[in-house]
Amino acid sequence: MVPQVTTVLDPTDESRPAARTVGPRPGDLAGRTVGLLDISKPRGEVFLDRLATLLGEHGATVRRYAKPTFTKPMPADLRAEIAAECEVVIEALAD
């Protein structure tokens, strides 16, 4: 089997992007805690509502979070809360 190559694009305006590596992905989400982060853009919750249903059907425990506004970075305390409570995080970027 050929290993999959993942390219991660950073939408920020960095003249020299920071080097980042992609963390390991779990093979299965059953029994894991998955955080769903709504960045507070219109209709993001619609996507996350459906995703929460599907994840629950596959045995994941779902926790929901929301940024106060999409125009600013996530507050450090929210980031720490999510990191402490979740094994996997999915972020909604819908309009």
PDB file with one MODEL, atoms N, CA, C and O in Angstrom:
MODEL        1
ATOM      1  N   MET A   1       0.841  -1.177   0.000  1.00  0.00           N
ATOM      2  CA  MET A   1       0.000   0.000   0.000  1.00  0.00           C
ATOM      3  C   MET A   1       0.890   1.246   0.000  1.00  0.00           C
ATOM      4  O   MET A   1       1.850   1.332   0.765  1.00  0.00           O
ATOM      5  N   VAL A   2       0.567   2.188  -0.847  1.00  0.00           N
ATOM      6  CA  VAL A   2       1.331   3.434  -0.955  1.00  0.00           C
ATOM      7  C   VAL A   2       0.881   4.385   0.140  1.00  0.00           C
ATOM      8  O   VAL A   2      -0.321   4.605   0.295  1.00  0.00           O
ATOM      9  N   PRO A   3       1.821   4.968   0.919  1.00  0.00           N
ATOM     10  CA  PRO A   3       1.399   5.908   1.965  1.00  0.00           C
ATOM     11  C   PRO A   3       0.730   7.131   1.362  1.00  0.00           C
ATOM     12  O   PRO A   3       1.131   7.620   0.306  1.00  0.00           O
ATOM     13  N   GLN A   4      -0.292   7.616   2.046  1.00  0.00           N
ATOM     14  CA  GLN A   4      -1.020   8.799   1.594  1.00  0.00           C
ATOM     15  C   GLN A   4      -0.234  10.047   1.974  1.00  0.00           C
ATOM     16  O   GLN A   4       0.270  10.152   3.092  1.00  0.00           O
ATOM     17  N   VAL A   5      -0.132  10.980   1.055  1.00  0.00           N
ATOM     18  CA  VAL A   5       0.549  12.249   1.308  1.00  0.00           C
ATOM     19  C   VAL A   5      -0.516  13.294   1.591  1.00  0.00           C
ATOM     20  O   VAL A   5      -1.466  13.442   0.821  1.00  0.00           O
ATOM     21  N   THR A   6      -0.363  14.018   2.690  1.00  0.00           N
ATOM     22  CA  THR A   6      -1.313  15.054   3.062  1.00  0.00           C
ATOM     23  C   THR A   6      -0.637  16.410   2.963  1.00  0.00           C
ATOM     24  O   THR A   6       0.432  16.615   3.536  1.00  0.00           O
ATOM     25  N   THR A   7      -1.246  17.328   2.247  1.00  0.00           N
ATOM     26  CA  THR A   7      -0.754  18.700   2.165  1.00  0.00           C
ATOM     27  C   THR A   7      -1.680  19.574   2.978  1.00  0.00           C
ATOM     28  O   THR A   7      -2.891  19.585   2.753  1.00  0.00           O
ATOM     29  N   VAL A   8      -1.117  20.310   3.925  1.00  0.00           N
ATOM     30  CA  VAL A   8      -1.903  21.198   4.763  1.00  0.00           C
ATOM     31  C   VAL A   8      -1.598  22.628   4.333  1.00  0.00           C
ATOM     32  O   VAL A   8      -0.446  23.062   4.359  1.00  0.00           O
ATOM     33  N   LEU A   9      -2.640  23.357   3.937  1.00  0.00           N
ATOM     34  CA  LEU A   9      -2.471  24.742   3.525  1.00  0.00           C
ATOM     35  C   LEU A   9      -2.833  25.652   4.689  1.00  0.00           C
ATOM     36  O   LEU A   9      -3.837  25.432   5.366  1.00  0.00           O
ATOM     37  N   ASP A  10      -2.023  26.664   4.920  1.00  0.00           N
ATOM     38  CA  ASP A  10      -2.251  27.616   6.001  1.00  0.00           C
ATOM     39  C   ASP A  10      -2.808  28.896   5.387  1.00  0.00           C
ATOM     40  O   ASP A  10      -2.105  29.569   4.632  1.00  0.00           O
ATOM     41  N   PRO A  11      -4.075  29.250   5.699  1.00  0.00           N
ATOM     42  CA  PRO A  11      -4.698  30.421   5.065  1.00  0.00           C
ATOM     43  C   PRO A  11      -4.239  31.758   5.638  1.00  0.00           C
ATOM     44  O   PRO A  11      -4.692  32.803   5.172  1.00  0.00           O
ATOM     45  N   THR A  12      -3.364  31.757   6.623  1.00  0.00           N
ATOM     46  CA  THR A  12      -2.910  33.027   7.191  1.00  0.00           C
ATOM     47  C   THR A  12      -1.874  33.670   6.289  1.00  0.00           C
ATOM     48  O   THR A  12      -1.264  33.007   5.450  1.00  0.00           O
ATOM     49  N   ASP A  13      -1.687  34.928   6.465  1.00  0.00           N
ATOM     50  CA  ASP A  13      -0.735  35.677   5.648  1.00  0.00           C
ATOM     51  C   ASP A  13       0.639  35.654   6.321  1.00  0.00           C
ATOM     52  O   ASP A  13       1.027  36.591   7.018  1.00  0.00           O
ATOM     53  N   GLU A  14       1.348  34.574   6.092  1.00  0.00           N
ATOM     54  CA  GLU A  14       2.686  34.435   6.654  1.00  0.00           C
ATOM     55  C   GLU A  14       3.692  34.486   5.520  1.00  0.00           C
ATOM     56  O   GLU A  14       3.586  33.729   4.556  1.00  0.00           O
ATOM     57  N   SER A  15       4.658  35.367   5.631  1.00  0.00           N
ATOM     58  CA  SER A  15       5.679  35.405   4.594  1.00  0.00           C
ATOM     59  C   SER A  15       6.583  34.176   4.679  1.00  0.00           C
ATOM     60  O   SER A  15       7.120  33.728   3.666  1.00  0.00           O
ATOM     61  N   ARG A  16       6.749  33.637   5.872  1.00  0.00           N
ATOM     62  CA  ARG A  16       7.493  32.398   6.076  1.00  0.00           C
ATOM     63  C   ARG A  16       6.628  31.492   6.951  1.00  0.00           C
ATOM     64  O   ARG A  16       6.688  31.589   8.177  1.00  0.00           O
ATOM     65  N   PRO A  17       5.835  30.625   6.356  1.00  0.00           N
ATOM     66  CA  PRO A  17       4.961  29.760   7.150  1.00  0.00           C
ATOM     67  C   PRO A  17       5.761  28.904   8.131  1.00  0.00           C
ATOM     68  O   PRO A  17       6.848  28.424   7.810  1.00  0.00           O
ATOM     69  N   ALA A  18       5.212  28.723   9.318  1.00  0.00           N
ATOM     70  CA  ALA A  18       5.847  27.866  10.310  1.00  0.00           C
ATOM     71  C   ALA A  18       5.766  26.419   9.844  1.00  0.00           C
ATOM     72  O   ALA A  18       4.764  26.000   9.264  1.00  0.00           O
ATOM     73  N   ALA A  19       6.817  25.665  10.100  1.00  0.00           N
ATOM     74  CA  ALA A  19       6.812  24.238   9.754  1.00  0.00           C
ATOM     75  C   ALA A  19       5.871  23.526  10.724  1.00  0.00           C
ATOM     76  O   ALA A  19       5.981  23.691  11.939  1.00  0.00           O
ATOM     77  N   ARG A  20       4.958  22.742  10.188  1.00  0.00           N
ATOM     78  CA  ARG A  20       3.999  22.004  11.001  1.00  0.00           C
ATOM     79  C   ARG A  20       3.938  20.570  10.514  1.00  0.00           C
ATOM     80  O   ARG A  20       4.130  20.293   9.330  1.00  0.00           O
ATOM     81  N   THR A  21       3.676  19.681  11.421  1.00  0.00           N
ATOM     82  CA  THR A  21       3.462  18.291  11.047  1.00  0.00           C
ATOM     83  C   THR A  21       2.037  17.905  11.411  1.00  0.00           C
ATOM     84  O   THR A  21       1.468  18.435  12.365  1.00  0.00           O
ATOM     85  N   VAL A  22       1.476  17.003  10.667  1.00  0.00           N
ATOM     86  CA  VAL A  22       0.131  16.517  10.922  1.00  0.00           C
ATOM     87  C   VAL A  22       0.231  15.436  11.992  1.00  0.00           C
ATOM     88  O   VAL A  22       1.061  14.532  11.890  1.00  0.00           O
ATOM     89  N   GLY A  23      -0.608  15.527  13.012  1.00  0.00           N
ATOM     90  CA  GLY A  23      -0.612  14.527  14.076  1.00  0.00           C
ATOM     91  C   GLY A  23      -1.153  13.201  13.590  1.00  0.00           C
ATOM     92  O   GLY A  23      -1.802  13.137  12.545  1.00  0.00           O
ATOM     93  N   PRO A  24      -0.894  12.145  14.334  1.00  0.00           N
ATOM     94  CA  PRO A  24      -1.398  10.827  13.938  1.00  0.00           C
ATOM     95  C   PRO A  24      -2.925  10.785  13.975  1.00  0.00           C
ATOM     96  O   PRO A  24      -3.549  11.389  14.847  1.00  0.00           O
ATOM     97  N   ARG A  25      -3.503  10.085  13.044  1.00  0.00           N
ATOM     98  CA  ARG A  25      -4.958   9.952  12.957  1.00  0.00           C
ATOM     99  C   ARG A  25      -5.364   8.604  13.550  1.00  0.00           C
ATOM    100  O   ARG A  25      -4.716   7.593  13.279  1.00  0.00           O
ATOM    101  N   PRO A  26      -6.430   8.575  14.357  1.00  0.00           N
ATOM    102  CA  PRO A  26      -6.898   7.280  14.859  1.00  0.00           C
ATOM    103  C   PRO A  26      -7.536   6.475  13.734  1.00  0.00           C
ATOM    104  O   PRO A  26      -8.127   7.043  12.816  1.00  0.00           O
ATOM    105  N   GLY A  27      -7.416   5.173  13.806  1.00  0.00           N
ATOM    106  CA  GLY A  27      -8.014   4.313  12.785  1.00  0.00           C
ATOM    107  C   GLY A  27      -9.528   4.251  12.898  1.00  0.00           C
ATOM    108  O   GLY A  27     -10.214   3.986  11.911  1.00  0.00           O
ATOM    109  N   ASP A  28     -10.061   4.495  14.107  1.00  0.00           N
ATOM    110  CA  ASP A  28     -11.489   4.380  14.359  1.00  0.00           C
ATOM    111  C   ASP A  28     -11.885   5.427  15.400  1.00  0.00           C
ATOM    112  O   ASP A  28     -11.101   5.715  16.304  1.00  0.00           O
ATOM    113  N   LEU A  29     -13.057   5.988  15.292  1.00  0.00           N
ATOM    114  CA  LEU A  29     -13.516   6.994  16.246  1.00  0.00           C
ATOM    115  C   LEU A  29     -14.428   6.414  17.326  1.00  0.00           C
ATOM    116  O   LEU A  29     -14.792   7.122  18.265  1.00  0.00           O
ATOM    117  N   ALA A  30     -14.801   5.143  17.210  1.00  0.00           N
ATOM    118  CA  ALA A  30     -15.648   4.509  18.217  1.00  0.00           C
ATOM    119  C   ALA A  30     -14.953   4.557  19.570  1.00  0.00           C
ATOM    120  O   ALA A  30     -13.785   4.185  19.693  1.00  0.00           O
ATOM    121  N   GLY A  31     -15.685   5.021  20.591  1.00  0.00           N
ATOM    122  CA  GLY A  31     -15.140   5.095  21.934  1.00  0.00           C
ATOM    123  C   GLY A  31     -14.268   6.310  22.198  1.00  0.00           C
ATOM    124  O   GLY A  31     -13.793   6.492  23.319  1.00  0.00           O
ATOM    125  N   ARG A  32     -14.050   7.138  21.199  1.00  0.00           N
ATOM    126  CA  ARG A  32     -13.226   8.340  21.366  1.00  0.00           C
ATOM    127  C   ARG A  32     -14.112   9.559  21.591  1.00  0.00           C
ATOM    128  O   ARG A  32     -15.291   9.565  21.237  1.00  0.00           O
ATOM    129  N   THR A  33     -13.521  10.583  22.184  1.00  0.00           N
ATOM    130  CA  THR A  33     -14.224  11.850  22.370  1.00  0.00           C
ATOM    131  C   THR A  33     -13.807  12.787  21.244  1.00  0.00           C
ATOM    132  O   THR A  33     -12.629  13.107  21.080  1.00  0.00           O
ATOM    133  N   VAL A  34     -14.801  13.219  20.473  1.00  0.00           N
ATOM    134  CA  VAL A  34     -14.568  14.085  19.318  1.00  0.00           C
ATOM    135  C   VAL A  34     -15.148  15.464  19.624  1.00  0.00           C
ATOM    136  O   VAL A  34     -16.332  15.594  19.935  1.00  0.00           O
ATOM    137  N   GLY A  35     -14.307  16.488  19.535  1.00  0.00           N
ATOM    138  CA  GLY A  35     -14.760  17.854  19.717  1.00  0.00           C
ATOM    139  C   GLY A  35     -15.142  18.464  18.389  1.00  0.00           C
ATOM    140  O   GLY A  35     -14.391  18.366  17.419  1.00  0.00           O
ATOM    141  N   LEU A  36     -16.306  19.096  18.332  1.00  0.00           N
ATOM    142  CA  LEU A  36     -16.746  19.795  17.130  1.00  0.00           C
ATOM    143  C   LEU A  36     -16.700  21.285  17.427  1.00  0.00           C
ATOM    144  O   LEU A  36     -17.422  21.775  18.296  1.00  0.00           O
ATOM    145  N   LEU A  37     -15.853  22.000  16.707  1.00  0.00           N
ATOM    146  CA  LEU A  37     -15.648  23.426  16.942  1.00  0.00           C
ATOM    147  C   LEU A  37     -16.346  24.246  15.868  1.00  0.00           C
ATOM    148  O   LEU A  37     -16.018  24.152  14.685  1.00  0.00           O
ATOM    149  N   ASP A  38     -17.308  25.045  16.294  1.00  0.00           N
ATOM    150  CA  ASP A  38     -18.003  25.973  15.410  1.00  0.00           C
ATOM    151  C   ASP A  38     -17.264  27.308  15.509  1.00  0.00           C
ATOM    152  O   ASP A  38     -17.169  27.884  16.593  1.00  0.00           O
ATOM    153  N   ILE A  39     -16.742  27.799  14.388  1.00  0.00           N
ATOM    154  CA  ILE A  39     -15.993  29.057  14.448  1.00  0.00           C
ATOM    155  C   ILE A  39     -16.911  30.271  14.371  1.00  0.00           C
ATOM    156  O   ILE A  39     -16.445  31.408  14.292  1.00  0.00           O
ATOM    157  N   SER A  40     -18.206  30.028  14.393  1.00  0.00           N
ATOM    158  CA  SER A  40     -19.238  31.076  14.427  1.00  0.00           C
ATOM    159  C   SER A  40     -19.433  31.790  13.098  1.00  0.00           C
ATOM    160  O   SER A  40     -19.771  32.973  13.061  1.00  0.00           O
ATOM    161  N   LYS A  41     -19.220  31.068  12.014  1.00  0.00           N
ATOM    162  CA  LYS A  41     -19.596  31.588  10.696  1.00  0.00           C
ATOM    163  C   LYS A  41     -20.980  31.048  10.367  1.00  0.00           C
ATOM    164  O   LYS A  41     -21.364  29.987  10.860  1.00  0.00           O
ATOM    165  N   PRO A  42     -21.727  31.759   9.545  1.00  0.00           N
ATOM    166  CA  PRO A  42     -23.085  31.322   9.213  1.00  0.00           C
ATOM    167  C   PRO A  42     -23.134  29.890   8.684  1.00  0.00           C
ATOM    168  O   PRO A  42     -22.330  29.501   7.836  1.00  0.00           O
ATOM    169  N   ARG A  43     -24.072  29.129   9.186  1.00  0.00           N
ATOM    170  CA  ARG A  43     -24.408  27.771   8.766  1.00  0.00           C
ATOM    171  C   ARG A  43     -23.389  26.708   9.181  1.00  0.00           C
ATOM    172  O   ARG A  43     -23.552  25.541   8.828  1.00  0.00           O
ATOM    173  N   GLY A  44     -22.355  27.079   9.912  1.00  0.00           N
ATOM    174  CA  GLY A  44     -21.416  26.077  10.396  1.00  0.00           C
ATOM    175  C   GLY A  44     -22.092  25.063  11.292  1.00  0.00           C
ATOM    176  O   GLY A  44     -21.743  23.883  11.276  1.00  0.00           O
ATOM    177  N   GLU A  45     -23.072  25.523  12.086  1.00  0.00           N
ATOM    178  CA  GLU A  45     -23.763  24.614  12.996  1.00  0.00           C
ATOM    179  C   GLU A  45     -24.580  23.569  12.250  1.00  0.00           C
ATOM    180  O   GLU A  45     -24.806  22.478  12.775  1.00  0.00           O
ATOM    181  N   VAL A  46     -25.029  23.882  11.032  1.00  0.00           N
ATOM    182  CA  VAL A  46     -25.793  22.923  10.236  1.00  0.00           C
ATOM    183  C   VAL A  46     -24.905  21.729   9.889  1.00  0.00           C
ATOM    184  O   VAL A  46     -25.316  20.578  10.037  1.00  0.00           O
ATOM    185  N   PHE A  47     -23.713  22.005   9.437  1.00  0.00           N
ATOM    186  CA  PHE A  47     -22.743  20.952   9.132  1.00  0.00           C
ATOM    187  C   PHE A  47     -22.416  20.151  10.388  1.00  0.00           C
ATOM    188  O   PHE A  47     -22.409  18.921  10.354  1.00  0.00           O
ATOM    189  N   LEU A  48     -22.144  20.842  11.498  1.00  0.00           N
ATOM    190  CA  LEU A  48     -21.751  20.165  12.726  1.00  0.00           C
ATOM    191  C   LEU A  48     -22.895  19.355  13.332  1.00  0.00           C
ATOM    192  O   LEU A  48     -22.648  18.308  13.930  1.00  0.00           O
ATOM    193  N   ASP A  49     -24.141  19.813  13.193  1.00  0.00           N
ATOM    194  CA  ASP A  49     -25.281  19.040  13.685  1.00  0.00           C
ATOM    195  C   ASP A  49     -25.335  17.679  12.992  1.00  0.00           C
ATOM    196  O   ASP A  49     -25.503  16.646  13.639  1.00  0.00           O
ATOM    197  N   ARG A  50     -25.194  17.695  11.695  1.00  0.00           N
ATOM    198  CA  ARG A  50     -25.238  16.431  10.924  1.00  0.00           C
ATOM    199  C   ARG A  50     -24.040  15.556  11.266  1.00  0.00           C
ATOM    200  O   ARG A  50     -24.182  14.343  11.425  1.00  0.00           O
ATOM    201  N   LEU A  51     -22.876  16.156  11.378  1.00  0.00           N
ATOM    202  CA  LEU A  51     -21.672  15.409  11.713  1.00  0.00           C
ATOM    203  C   LEU A  51     -21.791  14.789  13.104  1.00  0.00           C
ATOM    204  O   LEU A  51     -21.377  13.647  13.304  1.00  0.00           O
ATOM    205  N   ALA A  52     -22.350  15.523  14.066  1.00  0.00           N
ATOM    206  CA  ALA A  52     -22.537  14.985  15.418  1.00  0.00           C
ATOM    207  C   ALA A  52     -23.421  13.742  15.393  1.00  0.00           C
ATOM    208  O   ALA A  52     -23.146  12.765  16.089  1.00  0.00           O
ATOM    209  N   THR A  53     -24.470  13.779  14.600  1.00  0.00           N
ATOM    210  CA  THR A  53     -25.355  12.620  14.469  1.00  0.00           C
ATOM    211  C   THR A  53     -24.601  11.421  13.909  1.00  0.00           C
ATOM    212  O   THR A  53     -24.691  10.317  14.446  1.00  0.00           O
ATOM    213  N   LEU A  54     -23.861  11.640  12.833  1.00  0.00           N
ATOM    214  CA  LEU A  54     -23.119  10.539  12.209  1.00  0.00           C
ATOM    215  C   LEU A  54     -22.041   9.978  13.135  1.00  0.00           C
ATOM    216  O   LEU A  54     -21.865   8.762  13.216  1.00  0.00           O
ATOM    217  N   LEU A  55     -21.329  10.847  13.823  1.00  0.00           N
ATOM    218  CA  LEU A  55     -20.290  10.377  14.744  1.00  0.00           C
ATOM    219  C   LEU A  55     -20.897   9.571  15.884  1.00  0.00           C
ATOM    220  O   LEU A  55     -20.355   8.538  16.278  1.00  0.00           O
ATOM    221  N   GLY A  56     -22.024  10.043  16.413  1.00  0.00           N
ATOM    222  CA  GLY A  56     -22.704   9.306  17.472  1.00  0.00           C
ATOM    223  C   GLY A  56     -23.145   7.924  17.016  1.00  0.00           C
ATOM    224  O   GLY A  56     -23.068   6.963  17.782  1.00  0.00           O
ATOM    225  N   GLU A  57     -23.604   7.818  15.779  1.00  0.00           N
ATOM    226  CA  GLU A  57     -24.019   6.523  15.223  1.00  0.00           C
ATOM    227  C   GLU A  57     -22.842   5.557  15.100  1.00  0.00           C
ATOM    228  O   GLU A  57     -23.030   4.341  15.066  1.00  0.00           O
ATOM    229  N   HIS A  58     -21.632   6.104  15.032  1.00  0.00           N
ATOM    230  CA  HIS A  58     -20.424   5.276  14.923  1.00  0.00           C
ATOM    231  C   HIS A  58     -19.698   5.121  16.254  1.00  0.00           C
ATOM    232  O   HIS A  58     -18.540   4.705  16.280  1.00  0.00           O
ATOM    233  N   GLY A  59     -20.365   5.451  17.361  1.00  0.00           N
ATOM    234  CA  GLY A  59     -19.829   5.172  18.676  1.00  0.00           C
ATOM    235  C   GLY A  59     -18.942   6.229  19.292  1.00  0.00           C
ATOM    236  O   GLY A  59     -18.328   5.979  20.329  1.00  0.00           O
ATOM    237  N   ALA A  60     -18.853   7.401  18.691  1.00  0.00           N
ATOM    238  CA  ALA A  60     -18.030   8.470  19.260  1.00  0.00           C
ATOM    239  C   ALA A  60     -18.852   9.278  20.261  1.00  0.00           C
ATOM    240  O   ALA A  60     -20.065   9.426  20.113  1.00  0.00           O
ATOM    241  N   THR A  61     -18.174   9.791  21.273  1.00  0.00           N
ATOM    242  CA  THR A  61     -18.772  10.757  22.179  1.00  0.00           C
ATOM    243  C   THR A  61     -18.464  12.133  21.611  1.00  0.00           C
ATOM    244  O   THR A  61     -17.305  12.444  21.336  1.00  0.00           O
ATOM    245  N   VAL A  62     -19.487  12.958  21.432  1.00  0.00           N
ATOM    246  CA  VAL A  62     -19.306  14.257  20.786  1.00  0.00           C
ATOM    247  C   VAL A  62     -19.458  15.380  21.812  1.00  0.00           C
ATOM    248  O   VAL A  62     -20.411  15.402  22.591  1.00  0.00           O
ATOM    249  N   ARG A  63     -18.514  16.298  21.799  1.00  0.00           N
ATOM    250  CA  ARG A  63     -18.584  17.515  22.616  1.00  0.00           C
ATOM    251  C   ARG A  63     -18.575  18.697  21.667  1.00  0.00           C
ATOM    252  O   ARG A  63     -17.806  18.721  20.706  1.00  0.00           O
ATOM    253  N   ARG A  64     -19.431  19.686  21.934  1.00  0.00           N
ATOM    254  CA  ARG A  64     -19.554  20.852  21.051  1.00  0.00           C
ATOM    255  C   ARG A  64     -18.903  22.068  21.693  1.00  0.00           C
ATOM    256  O   ARG A  64     -18.987  22.277  22.903  1.00  0.00           O
ATOM    257  N   TYR A  65     -18.249  22.866  20.850  1.00  0.00           N
ATOM    258  CA  TYR A  65     -17.595  24.107  21.277  1.00  0.00           C
ATOM    259  C   TYR A  65     -17.860  25.165  20.222  1.00  0.00           C
ATOM    260  O   TYR A  65     -18.162  24.845  19.072  1.00  0.00           O
ATOM    261  N   ALA A  66     -17.745  26.437  20.619  1.00  0.00           N
ATOM    262  CA  ALA A  66     -17.910  27.531  19.656  1.00  0.00           C
ATOM    263  C   ALA A  66     -16.972  28.672  20.017  1.00  0.00           C
ATOM    264  O   ALA A  66     -16.829  29.041  21.183  1.00  0.00           O
ATOM    265  N   LYS A  67     -16.335  29.221  18.987  1.00  0.00           N
ATOM    266  CA  LYS A  67     -15.550  30.437  19.185  1.00  0.00           C
ATOM    267  C   LYS A  67     -16.515  31.606  19.353  1.00  0.00           C
ATOM    268  O   LYS A  67     -17.612  31.585  18.793  1.00  0.00           O
ATOM    269  N   PRO A  68     -16.123  32.625  20.116  1.00  0.00           N
ATOM    270  CA  PRO A  68     -16.994  33.793  20.267  1.00  0.00           C
ATOM    271  C   PRO A  68     -17.244  34.507  18.932  1.00  0.00           C
ATOM    272  O   PRO A  68     -18.336  35.028  18.703  1.00  0.00           O
ATOM    273  N   THR A  69     -16.247  34.532  18.063  1.00  0.00           N
ATOM    274  CA  THR A  69     -16.363  35.189  16.761  1.00  0.00           C
ATOM    275  C   THR A  69     -15.341  34.576  15.803  1.00  0.00           C
ATOM    276  O   THR A  69     -14.263  34.155  16.224  1.00  0.00           O
ATOM    277  N   PHE A  70     -15.681  34.528  14.525  1.00  0.00           N
ATOM    278  CA  PHE A  70     -14.738  33.983  13.550  1.00  0.00           C
ATOM    279  C   PHE A  70     -13.635  34.976  13.195  1.00  0.00           C
ATOM    280  O   PHE A  70     -12.650  34.604  12.556  1.00  0.00           O
ATOM    281  N   THR A  71     -13.790  36.230  13.603  1.00  0.00           N
ATOM    282  CA  THR A  71     -12.836  37.262  13.193  1.00  0.00           C
ATOM    283  C   THR A  71     -11.562  37.298  14.022  1.00  0.00           C
ATOM    284  O   THR A  71     -10.624  38.023  13.690  1.00  0.00           O
ATOM    285  N   LYS A  72     -11.522  36.524  15.096  1.00  0.00           N
ATOM    286  CA  LYS A  72     -10.344  36.523  15.964  1.00  0.00           C
ATOM    287  C   LYS A  72      -9.912  35.096  16.258  1.00  0.00           C
ATOM    288  O   LYS A  72     -10.713  34.167  16.158  1.00  0.00           O
ATOM    289  N   PRO A  73      -8.645  34.922  16.620  1.00  0.00           N
ATOM    290  CA  PRO A  73      -8.186  33.569  16.986  1.00  0.00           C
ATOM    291  C   PRO A  73      -8.961  33.029  18.189  1.00  0.00           C
ATOM    292  O   PRO A  73      -9.534  33.782  18.976  1.00  0.00           O
ATOM    293  N   MET A  74      -8.959  31.712  18.300  1.00  0.00           N
ATOM    294  CA  MET A  74      -9.622  31.064  19.424  1.00  0.00           C
ATOM    295  C   MET A  74      -8.957  31.472  20.739  1.00  0.00           C
ATOM    296  O   MET A  74      -7.729  31.477  20.825  1.00  0.00           O
ATOM    297  N   PRO A  75      -9.745  31.814  21.767  1.00  0.00           N
ATOM    298  CA  PRO A  75      -9.156  32.155  23.059  1.00  0.00           C
ATOM    299  C   PRO A  75      -8.338  30.989  23.624  1.00  0.00           C
ATOM    300  O   PRO A  75      -8.697  29.825  23.444  1.00  0.00           O
ATOM    301  N   ALA A  76      -7.257  31.308  24.296  1.00  0.00           N
ATOM    302  CA  ALA A  76      -6.354  30.275  24.835  1.00  0.00           C
ATOM    303  C   ALA A  76      -7.071  29.345  25.803  1.00  0.00           C
ATOM    304  O   ALA A  76      -6.788  28.147  25.820  1.00  0.00           O
ATOM    305  N   ASP A  77      -7.997  29.866  26.612  1.00  0.00           N
ATOM    306  CA  ASP A  77      -8.689  29.001  27.569  1.00  0.00           C
ATOM    307  C   ASP A  77      -9.606  28.001  26.870  1.00  0.00           C
ATOM    308  O   ASP A  77      -9.757  26.875  27.343  1.00  0.00           O
ATOM    309  N   LEU A  78     -10.218  28.389  25.759  1.00  0.00           N
ATOM    310  CA  LEU A  78     -11.042  27.462  24.988  1.00  0.00           C
ATOM    311  C   LEU A  78     -10.164  26.396  24.347  1.00  0.00           C
ATOM    312  O   LEU A  78     -10.519  25.218  24.347  1.00  0.00           O
ATOM    313  N   ARG A  79      -9.035  26.796  23.807  1.00  0.00           N
ATOM    314  CA  ARG A  79      -8.093  25.844  23.206  1.00  0.00           C
ATOM    315  C   ARG A  79      -7.644  24.819  24.247  1.00  0.00           C
ATOM    316  O   ARG A  79      -7.582  23.626  23.951  1.00  0.00           O
ATOM    317  N   ALA A  80      -7.331  25.272  25.464  1.00  0.00           N
ATOM    318  CA  ALA A  80      -6.894  24.366  26.535  1.00  0.00           C
ATOM    319  C   ALA A  80      -8.023  23.421  26.950  1.00  0.00           C
ATOM    320  O   ALA A  80      -7.788  22.238  27.199  1.00  0.00           O
ATOM    321  N   GLU A  81      -9.246  23.946  27.022  1.00  0.00           N
ATOM    322  CA  GLU A  81     -10.399  23.112  27.379  1.00  0.00           C
ATOM    323  C   GLU A  81     -10.601  21.991  26.364  1.00  0.00           C
ATOM    324  O   GLU A  81     -10.802  20.836  26.741  1.00  0.00           O
ATOM    325  N   ILE A  82     -10.547  22.328  25.084  1.00  0.00           N
ATOM    326  CA  ILE A  82     -10.731  21.333  24.034  1.00  0.00           C
ATOM    327  C   ILE A  82      -9.613  20.293  24.081  1.00  0.00           C
ATOM    328  O   ILE A  82      -9.876  19.095  23.972  1.00  0.00           O
ATOM    329  N   ALA A  83      -8.377  20.740  24.241  1.00  0.00           N
ATOM    330  CA  ALA A  83      -7.240  19.818  24.291  1.00  0.00           C
ATOM    331  C   ALA A  83      -7.354  18.853  25.465  1.00  0.00           C
ATOM    332  O   ALA A  83      -6.974  17.688  25.347  1.00  0.00           O
ATOM    333  N   ALA A  84      -7.875  19.326  26.597  1.00  0.00           N
ATOM    334  CA  ALA A  84      -7.998  18.483  27.779  1.00  0.00           C
ATOM    335  C   ALA A  84      -9.150  17.481  27.670  1.00  0.00           C
ATOM    336  O   ALA A  84      -9.090  16.404  28.264  1.00  0.00           O
ATOM    337  N   GLU A  85     -10.194  17.827  26.918  1.00  0.00           N
ATOM    338  CA  GLU A  85     -11.405  17.018  26.892  1.00  0.00           C
ATOM    339  C   GLU A  85     -11.560  16.125  25.660  1.00  0.00           C
ATOM    340  O   GLU A  85     -12.380  15.207  25.672  1.00  0.00           O
ATOM    341  N   CYS A  86     -10.790  16.376  24.599  1.00  0.00           N
ATOM    342  CA  CYS A  86     -11.028  15.663  23.325  1.00  0.00           C
ATOM    343  C   CYS A  86      -9.774  14.975  22.802  1.00  0.00           C
ATOM    344  O   CYS A  86      -8.648  15.417  23.031  1.00  0.00           O
ATOM    345  N   GLU A  87     -10.008  13.883  22.095  1.00  0.00           N
ATOM    346  CA  GLU A  87      -8.922  13.164  21.434  1.00  0.00           C
ATOM    347  C   GLU A  87      -8.800  13.576  19.964  1.00  0.00           C
ATOM    348  O   GLU A  87      -7.728  13.481  19.367  1.00  0.00           O
ATOM    349  N   VAL A  88      -9.911  14.031  19.397  1.00  0.00           N
ATOM    350  CA  VAL A  88      -9.979  14.422  17.997  1.00  0.00           C
ATOM    351  C   VAL A  88     -10.827  15.687  17.925  1.00  0.00           C
ATOM    352  O   VAL A  88     -11.796  15.822  18.672  1.00  0.00           O
ATOM    353  N   VAL A  89     -10.471  16.625  17.029  1.00  0.00           N
ATOM    354  CA  VAL A  89     -11.240  17.855  16.865  1.00  0.00           C
ATOM    355  C   VAL A  89     -11.540  18.073  15.389  1.00  0.00           C
ATOM    356  O   VAL A  89     -10.676  17.893  14.531  1.00  0.00           O
ATOM    357  N   ILE A  90     -12.782  18.463  15.112  1.00  0.00           N
ATOM    358  CA  ILE A  90     -13.196  18.826  13.753  1.00  0.00           C
ATOM    359  C   ILE A  90     -13.718  20.247  13.825  1.00  0.00           C
ATOM    360  O   ILE A  90     -14.517  20.579  14.700  1.00  0.00           O
ATOM    361  N   GLU A  91     -13.270  21.081  12.907  1.00  0.00           N
ATOM    362  CA  GLU A  91     -13.634  22.494  12.900  1.00  0.00           C
ATOM    363  C   GLU A  91     -14.505  22.784  11.684  1.00  0.00           C
ATOM    364  O   GLU A  91     -14.191  22.344  10.578  1.00  0.00           O
ATOM    365  N   ALA A  92     -15.607  23.527  11.880  1.00  0.00           N
ATOM    366  CA  ALA A  92     -16.506  23.874  10.773  1.00  0.00           C
ATOM    367  C   ALA A  92     -16.127  25.225  10.216  1.00  0.00           C
ATOM    368  O   ALA A  92     -16.027  26.206  10.953  1.00  0.00           O
ATOM    369  N   LEU A  93     -15.917  25.273   8.912  1.00  0.00           N
ATOM    370  CA  LEU A  93     -15.556  26.514   8.227  1.00  0.00           C
ATOM    371  C   LEU A  93     -16.568  26.827   7.136  1.00  0.00           C
ATOM    372  O   LEU A  93     -16.188  27.117   6.001  1.00  0.00           O
ATOM    373  N   ALA A  94     -17.837  26.771   7.466  1.00  0.00           N
ATOM    374  CA  ALA A  94     -18.883  26.965   6.458  1.00  0.00           C
ATOM    375  C   ALA A  94     -19.358  28.406   6.415  1.00  0.00           C
ATOM    376  O   ALA A  94     -19.211  29.149   7.385  1.00  0.00           O
ATOM    377  N   ASP A  95     -19.924  28.791   5.294  1.00  0.00           N
ATOM    378  CA  ASP A  95     -20.588  30.083   5.116  1.00  0.00           C
ATOM    379  C   ASP A  95     -21.962  29.837   4.558  1.00  0.00           C
ATOM    380  O   ASP A  95     -22.712  30.785   4.324  1.00  0.00           O
TER     381      ASP A  95
ENDMDL
END
